[in-house]
Amino acid sequence: HWDHFQPRAILDLAERIAGGLDVYGNELIGRSLAFAVANEWDAEAGRFRAVERRVPYRFHLLELGVPTEVGDFLVTPMHGHHKIDKSHMIMDELAFNFIIERAGRTLFYGLDSSTMLPATLESLRKYHADLAILDATFGDLDIDPLSTGHHNFDMLVRTIDELREIGFLSAETRLIGSHISVGHVAPHDDIAADTLVRCGFELAYDGMRVSL
């Protein structure tokens, strides 16, 4: 979605970086970037018009469950549960979460995602996470699972329990809840200690650094 993916901003960035930019994503990401290179919207005419723009970016296709080397990291996309029209069974987008491996350590990056999809849960059985960064968007707000692609704290606790049941998480795994909505959740310093005791995960904050 546009709040995470801005083709024009990415292309502008690529033009400012010496040697260009490597972009990794699914097929829609690649198609959108290619479209943004070749077209622009003419608001006055009310239509698209072709443009000639040479942008130094290199697109690398990521596929679900397929490990890809990115520098000295091994990145494996997992299917995130974000924009899915559950009433009509339409995937509005293919959202990725990521297994990121390096030097014998494994990170799970699972933001913008709600309860685990069955296939994703099955895929995670073969991994063990040293660190898991998980979506905790809505805090203690009561939300409808039908209409959301995020967790509140109670939903996240249940997801953590599921991930422990399959062996993906253990007592040694560091758990961090992130993607916190400042419009729905109290300030970090007011709730972080209570959340850790009550829910079992840390809350992320701006500028947080984590070492493995």
KOLBADO-827836 format. One line per field, with one value per residue (C-alpha): x negated, y, z; chain; residue in three letters; residue number from 0. Coordinates in nm, 4 decimals, decimal comma. Layout:
! KOLBADO-827836
px (X/...)
py (Y/...)
pz (Z/...)
chaine (A/...)
residu (Ala/...)
num (NUM/...)
END
This chain:
! KOLBADO-827836
px (0,0000/-0,1004/-0,1916/-0,4774/-0,5576/-0,6074/-0,7423/-0,8243/-1,0121/-1,2086/-1,3000/-1,4050/-1,6235/-1,7814/-1,8839/-2,0581/-2,2597/-2,5966/-2,5707/-2,1924/-1,9599/-1,8749/-1,5050/-1,3683/-0,9998/-0,7160/-0,5944/-0,3571/-0,6469/-0,8446/-0,5505/-0,4664/-0,8227/-0,8409/-0,5079/-0,6242/-0,9393/-0,7449/-0,4325/-0,3128/0,0291/0,1274/0,3859/0,4764/0,5473/0,6969/0,4917/0,1544/-0,1181/-0,4370/-0,7701/-1,1312/-1,3177/-1,6272/-1,6561/-1,9520/-1,7637/-1,7826/-1,4736/-1,5097/-1,2006/-1,1234/-0,8995/-0,7205/-0,9321/-1,2323/-1,5560/-1,7392/-2,0896/-2,0942/-2,4537/-2,5600/-2,2006/-1,9693/-1,6153/-1,3090/-0,9681/-0,6686/-0,3061/-0,1888/0,1763/0,2446/0,4790/0,7098/1,0815/1,1998/1,5676/1,4950/1,1608/0,9740/0,6083/0,5827/0,2053/-0,0622/-0,2270/-0,5585/-0,6996/-1,0619/-1,2935/-1,6391/-1,9410/-2,3036/-2,5983/-2,3883/-2,1242/-1,7618/-1,5379/-1,1655/-1,0320/-0,6530/-0,5036/-0,1775/-0,0385/0,2415/0,3014/0,0776/0,1968/0,1977/-0,0642/-0,2916/-0,2604/-0,3523/-0,6535/-0,7876/-0,8063/-1,1510/-1,3000/-1,3851/-1,3905/-1,6509/-1,4601/-1,1017/-0,9694/-0,5915/-0,2966/-0,1337/0,0421/0,3527/0,2345/0,5222/0,7854/1,0656/1,0596/1,2524/1,0263/1,2476/1,1591/0,7953/0,4570/0,2901/0,2724/0,3826/0,1952/0,4336/0,4189/0,0404/0,0156/0,2200/-0,0023/-0,3130/-0,1598/-0,0991/-0,4559/-0,5860/-0,3724/-0,5403/-0,8894/-0,9524/-0,9817/-1,1362/-1,1974/-1,5288/-1,3718/-1,3652/-1,0181/-0,9512/-0,6103/-0,6310/-0,4284/-0,2535/0,0298/-0,0301/0,3375/0,4594/0,1842/0,0599/-0,2988/-0,5723/-0,7110/-0,3642/-0,2929/-0,6205/-0,6913/-0,3337/-0,3169/-0,6364/-0,5033/-0,1478/-0,2081/-0,5669/-0,7082/-0,9010/-0,7616/-0,9690/-1,0493/-1,2043/-1,5802/-1,5758/-1,8832/-1,8957/-2,2026/-2,2087)
py (0,0000/0,3614/0,4128/0,1641/0,1782/0,5020/0,4335/0,7954/0,8438/0,5221/0,6291/0,9741/0,8072/0,5804/0,8860/1,0385/0,7279/0,6689/0,3421/0,3323/0,1354/-0,2324/-0,2881/-0,6222/-0,7067/-0,9042/-0,8835/-0,5943/-0,3875/-0,4486/-0,3674/-0,0516/0,0789/0,0080/0,1863/0,4885/0,5132/0,5185/0,7150/1,0150/1,1493/1,4706/1,6229/1,9023/1,6619/1,3991/1,1148/0,9402/1,0471/0,8703/1,0020/0,9165/0,8602/0,6499/0,5559/0,3566/0,0971/-0,2806/-0,4797/-0,8237/-1,0425/-1,2042/-1,5101/-1,6612/-1,9164/-1,8750/-1,7692/-1,4805/-1,3545/-0,9829/-0,8925/-1,1270/-1,1821/-1,4629/-1,3304/-1,5538/-1,3890/-1,5223/-1,4388/-1,1656/-1,1257/-0,7622/-0,6411/-0,9382/-0,8871/-1,1725/-1,1403/-1,1870/-1,3754/-1,1166/-1,0380/-0,6628/-0,6968/-0,9599/-0,8474/-0,9989/-1,0734/-1,1864/-1,4476/-1,2846/-1,5055/-1,4097/-1,5629/-1,8353/-1,5938/-1,5683/-1,2625/-1,2639/-0,9304/-0,9492/-0,6011/-0,5052/-0,8493/-0,9986/-1,3604/-1,6113/-1,7579/-2,1404/-2,1775/-1,9226/-2,0993/-2,4281/-2,2720/-2,1321/-2,4785/-2,5363/-2,2199/-2,0953/-1,7205/-1,5522/-1,2248/-1,1647/-0,8182/-0,8462/-0,6223/-0,4712/-0,1807/-0,1306/-0,1917/-0,2725/-0,1349/-0,3826/-0,4453/-0,6660/-0,9353/-0,9358/-0,5798/-0,5541/-0,6584/-0,5891/-0,7157/-0,5693/-0,6883/-0,9762/-1,1032/-1,0805/-1,2827/-1,5584/-1,5432/-1,5728/-1,8788/-2,0361/-1,9689/-2,1253/-2,4342/-2,5002/-2,4367/-2,1162/-1,9163/-2,0299/-1,8841/-1,7456/-1,5605/-1,1850/-1,0515/-0,6936/-0,5451/-0,2643/-0,0594/0,1045/0,3428/0,6715/0,7504/0,4426/0,3524/0,5418/0,6771/0,4145/0,5103/0,4904/0,1299/-0,0444/-0,1987/-0,3198/-0,4617/-0,6616/-0,8153/-0,8715/-0,9691/-1,0914/-0,8700/-0,5446/-0,2379/-0,0738/0,2963/0,5512/0,5068/0,1564/-0,0519/-0,4293/-0,6525/-1,0290)
pz (0,0000/-0,0535/0,3131/0,2663/-0,1038/-0,2974/-0,6483/-0,7317/-0,4046/-0,4652/-0,8180/-0,6959/-0,4323/-0,6936/-0,8966/-0,5937/-0,4998/-0,6635/-0,8528/-0,8339/-0,6074/-0,5662/-0,4973/-0,3737/-0,3820/-0,5319/-0,8886/-0,8202/-0,6846/-1,0028/-1,2299/-1,0380/-1,0570/-1,4298/-1,4812/-1,2799/-1,4930/-1,8193/-1,7253/-1,5291/-1,4461/-1,6251/-1,3900/-1,6298/-1,9156/-1,6852/-1,8285/-1,8187/-2,0563/-2,1545/-2,0283/-2,1044/-1,7808/-1,7263/-1,3594/-1,2227/-1,0227/-1,0343/-0,9448/-0,7810/-0,7679/-0,4326/-0,4195/-0,1226/0,0572/-0,1733/0,0038/-0,1642/-0,0904/-0,0133/0,0608/0,3408/0,4543/0,3470/0,3169/0,2830/0,2244/0,4165/0,3411/0,5776/0,6742/0,5902/0,3167/0,2597/0,1961/0,4162/0,3208/-0,0498/-0,0290/-0,2350/-0,1664/-0,2099/-0,1923/-0,1406/0,1810/0,2837/0,6260/0,6335/0,7752/0,7788/0,8474/0,9017/1,0850/1,2458/1,3770/1,2645/1,2734/1,1953/1,0742/1,0879/1,0835/0,9139/0,9767/1,1812/1,2866/1,1128/0,7844/0,7917/0,5182/0,6867/1,0203/0,8535/0,6792/1,0061/1,1659/1,0170/1,1693/1,5165/1,5723/1,7912/1,7576/1,6451/1,5653/1,5557/1,4793/1,7897/1,6204/1,8311/2,1870/2,4200/2,1808/2,1062/1,7292/1,4873/1,3338/1,0230/0,9304/1,0337/0,9051/1,2390/1,5973/1,9230/2,2315/2,3083/1,9499/1,9514/2,2733/2,1059/1,7963/2,0136/2,1823/1,8391/1,7323/2,0518/1,9966/1,6616/1,8038/1,6087/1,9317/2,2575/2,6006/2,4678/2,1743/2,2196/2,1382/2,0324/1,9509/1,6978/1,4439/1,7401/1,6513/1,8308/1,7780/1,9681/2,2144/2,5190/2,5188/2,5330/2,8736/3,0308/2,9291/2,8372/3,1770/3,2279/2,8744/2,9263/3,2480/3,1266/2,7639/2,7587/2,4840/2,4709/2,3018/2,0311/2,0475/1,8152/1,8035/1,9532/1,8653/1,9101/1,8887/1,8324)
chaine (A/A/A/A/A/A/A/A/A/A/A/A/A/A/A/A/A/A/A/A/A/A/A/A/A/A/A/A/A/A/A/A/A/A/A/A/A/A/A/A/A/A/A/A/A/A/A/A/A/A/A/A/A/A/A/A/A/A/A/A/A/A/A/A/A/A/A/A/A/A/A/A/A/A/A/A/A/A/A/A/A/A/A/A/A/A/A/A/A/A/A/A/A/A/A/A/A/A/A/A/A/A/A/A/A/A/A/A/A/A/A/A/A/A/A/A/A/A/A/A/A/A/A/A/A/A/A/A/A/A/A/A/A/A/A/A/A/A/A/A/A/A/A/A/A/A/A/A/A/A/A/A/A/A/A/A/A/A/A/A/A/A/A/A/A/A/A/A/A/A/A/A/A/A/A/A/A/A/A/A/A/A/A/A/A/A/A/A/A/A/A/A/A/A/A/A/A/A/A/A/A/A/A/A/A/A/A/A/A/A/A/A)
residu (His/Trp/Asp/His/Phe/Gln/Pro/Arg/Ala/Ile/Leu/Asp/Leu/Ala/Glu/Arg/Ile/Ala/Gly/Gly/Leu/Asp/Val/Tyr/Gly/Asn/Glu/Leu/Ile/Gly/Arg/Ser/Leu/Ala/Phe/Ala/Val/Ala/Asn/Glu/Trp/Asp/Ala/Glu/Ala/Gly/Arg/Phe/Arg/Ala/Val/Glu/Arg/Arg/Val/Pro/Tyr/Arg/Phe/His/Leu/Leu/Glu/Leu/Gly/Val/Pro/Thr/Glu/Val/Gly/Asp/Phe/Leu/Val/Thr/Pro/Met/His/Gly/His/His/Lys/Ile/Asp/Lys/Ser/His/Met/Ile/Met/Asp/Glu/Leu/Ala/Phe/Asn/Phe/Ile/Ile/Glu/Arg/Ala/Gly/Arg/Thr/Leu/Phe/Tyr/Gly/Leu/Asp/Ser/Ser/Thr/Met/Leu/Pro/Ala/Thr/Leu/Glu/Ser/Leu/Arg/Lys/Tyr/His/Ala/Asp/Leu/Ala/Ile/Leu/Asp/Ala/Thr/Phe/Gly/Asp/Leu/Asp/Ile/Asp/Pro/Leu/Ser/Thr/Gly/His/His/Asn/Phe/Asp/Met/Leu/Val/Arg/Thr/Ile/Asp/Glu/Leu/Arg/Glu/Ile/Gly/Phe/Leu/Ser/Ala/Glu/Thr/Arg/Leu/Ile/Gly/Ser/His/Ile/Ser/Val/Gly/His/Val/Ala/Pro/His/Asp/Asp/Ile/Ala/Ala/Asp/Thr/Leu/Val/Arg/Cys/Gly/Phe/Glu/Leu/Ala/Tyr/Asp/Gly/Met/Arg/Val/Ser/Leu)
num (0/1/2/3/4/5/6/7/8/9/10/11/12/13/14/15/16/17/18/19/20/21/22/23/24/25/26/27/28/29/30/31/32/33/34/35/36/37/38/39/40/41/42/43/44/45/46/47/48/49/50/51/52/53/54/55/56/57/58/59/60/61/62/63/64/65/66/67/68/69/70/71/72/73/74/75/76/77/78/79/80/81/82/83/84/85/86/87/88/89/90/91/92/93/94/95/96/97/98/99/100/101/102/103/104/105/106/107/108/109/110/111/112/113/114/115/116/117/118/119/120/121/122/123/124/125/126/127/128/129/130/131/132/133/134/135/136/137/138/139/140/141/142/143/144/145/146/147/148/149/150/151/152/153/154/155/156/157/158/159/160/161/162/163/164/165/166/167/168/169/170/171/172/173/174/175/176/177/178/179/180/181/182/183/184/185/186/187/188/189/190/191/192/193/194/195/196/197/198/199/200/201/202/203/204/205/206/207/208/209/210/211)
END
